[in-house]
Amino acid sequence: MRAEDTLMFREAADAGRVVAEQLRLNRPIAQALGQRLRDMSPTGVLICGRGSSDHAGVYGRYLIETGTGLLVSSAAPSIASVYAVTPRLEGVVCIAISQSGQSPDLLASVTAAKQGGAFVIALVNVETSPLAQVADVVLPLRAGPEKSVAATKSFIASLSALAQLTGFWLRDDALLDALDALPEQLDAAWSQDWSAVLPVLVDNENLYVVGRGPGFGIACEAALKLKETAGLHAEAFSAAEVRHGPMALVKTGFPVLVLPQDDETRADTVALAAEFSTRGARVMLAGGNGASRVIGLPTIEAHAAIQPMLMIESFYRLAADVSIARGYDPDRPPYLNKVTETV
C-alpha cells in the first residue's frame, strides 16, 4: 500500500479546497456572529470537544483569550454526562466542535451548558446532527464526507472556522485578510517535503511534539495522529511545560518535533529546540534552517495565526507516510471508530 492510495492522504490533500468553500459560504454567518458576540459582551468562553476537536479548541482558546482578554476554558464533559451537574453559565459563550455531532458525552455537556444559560455555537460538519439541533447558531465546517477514521480536513476546517469567527468578533482585519490567502497556502503546505524526518519517526517508539500558544493545539494533534495511525508513543508538550520534568527523559537520539509559529513565543521555542539538541536529542524543527544536529522542515511564511494550520497540513502528509512505513493502515487504526461513543 502507498500513502497516496489512502483516504487519509486524499482527504488531507483536499483541505485547501474545503477551506476556500467554507470561508466563502460562512462569511455572512461569521460576520453576524461577530456582531452578536460584541453586543452580548460575554463574561467567558467554554469550549467543548473531544480528540482532534479538543485540540482545535486549544488553538481557538489562544486566539480568543489573547484577543479579548476573556477567560476561555475547556469543558470536562463528564461533569454533565457522568456527574449530572448543570453548570452556571449565564453570559458565557459555549463553542462546541465536532465532526459528527453525535458523541453522547459531548451532547450531554453542550445540553447542560445551554440549560445553564450559555449561548451555544456549534462548529460541526454534519449539519443535521443532534449537536446542530441543540445549538443556538451553527457555523458549518463544510468539510464534506470524511471516511478515514483519522480526522484531517475536518480538523483544519475547525481551525479555519475558529479563525474566521475570531477575526469578525475582534474586527481583526489583518487576520481576515490573511484568511483570504489560506486555501492557496494550504495547497503549498501540502507540497512541502518533510520526508527527511521519516527515518527518525519510523525507527523510534517514543517522541515529543512541542509547541506553544496556538501551536500547542497543533502539537497535540500531531502527537495524537502518530499514536493512532502509526503506533508511535508521541506526547505533546507546551514549550514551557516540557521543562518541568519531561525534559529529564530526553537522552541521546530521543526524537523531538518542534512546531513554532512567528509570534511572541517563537524565540523561546527555538531556544528550547537548541537546548534539546545540545542534550543529544534528534530535533526536527519546522521553519528551522538546518543548524547542526537539527533537521529543518520547510514551512510557508504567513500570519502567525495561520502558520499552525499550514504546519499541520504538511505534517498530515508526513504522518500518512510514517503510518505505511511502520506497517499500519492510517484509514483503519486499531481499536478506533469514526464516532467514539464516550459517555
VENFEN-V168167 format. One line per field, one symbol per residue. phi: phi as a letter, one per 40 degrees, with the letter a starting at -180 (. if undefined). psi: psi as a letter, one per 30 degrees, with the letter a starting at -180 (. if undefined). A space follows every 10 residues. Layout:
# VENFEN-V168167
phi=???
psi=???
This chain:
# VENFEN-V168167
phi=.bdccccdcc cccccccdcd ccccccdccc cccdcccccc fccabbbbab fdccccccdc dccccccbgc cbbccbdcdc cbcfbcccbd gbcbbbbacc gbddcccccc cccccchccb bbcbcccbcd ccccccbbbc cfcgdbcccc cbcccccccc ccccccdccc fccccccccc cddccccccc cccbcdcdcc cccbbbabbb aagccccccc ccccccccbb gbcbbcaccc cccchdcccc bdgccbcbbc bcbcccdccc ccdccdcccg cccbbcgcbg cdgbccbcbb caddccddcc cccccdcccc ccdcccgbbc cbccgbbcbc ccb
psi=kleffleeee eefgeeeeee eeeeefeeee eeeeeeeeee ilflkkkklk beeeeeeeee eeeeefefgl kkkkkjffee fefhkjljhk gkkjjkkkee gfkeeeeeee eeeefggljk kkjkejfgle eefelekkjk ehfakjfkej kdeeeeeeee eeeeeeeeef hjeeeeeefe feeeeeeeef fkjgfffeee feglflkkkk llbffeeeee eeeeeeeefg gkjkkkkkfe effieffffj akfkkjkkik liaffeeeee eeeeeeeffg ljkjjkglgh lkgkjkkklk klkefeeeee efeeeeeeee eeeefggljf fikkgklejk ik.
